[in-house]
Amino acid sequence: MRRWTTAMLVMVAGCGQADEAPAPANVTQDEPVLPSPTPTPEALVTIPTRFVGSWDSDGTACAANPAGSSRLVLAANAVRIGDKDLPTRAITAAEAGAVDVDVIGDRGGITEQRRYRLALGSGGTLELTGVDGLTRLVRCDAPAGAEAAARNAIALNLAPDGLQTVAGASSRAVPFGTPADVVLRVVEAATQTLPQRSRNAECGEGPLDIATYPRIAVYFQEGRFVGWSVRGRGLTTMGGVGIGSKRAAVDDVIVAPVEETGLGREFTSGGLSGLYDAKDTVSALWAGSTCIAR
């Protein structure tokens, strides 16, 4: 008998400047191609931290003081080109980890909205695509960019009833039942990755939609967050329980009885479930509806 457990923005040198601006460095000469949105674009709360920092056309431009008009500075919710701040209107996920950013700029006294696509290229370059084609930029301030990323980072913790985020001194619960779009934005911001999407239609309690990230999979049913399962080390509960935790350490923070099941040596604590391997190390961890067949 089988039992199912629920267990950017940017920039083109010249956007935001009056009159004609010099063409961006390394721009292709082909017919300009505007980045198109994904069929169902996913709205993001911030610009992913992998793009945060200062960028310019080459090392010489990076070393210029003051910075030239081609300098691009990206923050979590802000874009600056040269000495111009460009308000962001929308940030959406695109294919292969790219991000589309809609900004408001001024050209010759005319306010206009433009969309730019950000993608990371070879060698850590930034590939910026807009109305003038493709421009490749190099990072000017790896340390400053890393510091900015750290300031904007969101830590993700596991919980028996959902997830929890920590940003600086503030924390936020993301309980089961939260709308899927909110959870996806939170996990994307925390992991700085985009998920692989799939659907399992053979679950005992109904079909589940699954978003799989490198370290966690999150599960949705009818547009609501219903479960998660960990994929490798790195994510833990607030008490430190995660893949790789020793049984003694788990017992120090939660009461988690162990029994032999069809899955192995399984422990449970409230809504939290997991497995121990032969060395009493946590080898699997999940909560909520994850469609685990026994």
Secondary structure, DSSP 8 states (H G I E B T S, - for coil): ---EE-------TTTT-SS-----TT---S--------SS-EE-SS--TTT-EEEESSHHHHH-SS--TT-EEE-SS-EEETTEEE-EEEEEE-GGG-EEEEEEEEETTEEEEEEEEEEE-GGG-EEEEETTEEEEEEES-HHHHHHHHHHH--EEEEETTEEEEEETTEEEEEETT-BHHHHHHHHHHHH----EEEEE---TTS-EEEEE-SSEEEEEETTEEEEEEE-STT-BBTT--BTT-BHHHHHHHS---EEEETTEEEEEETTEEEEE-TTSBEEEEEEE---EE-
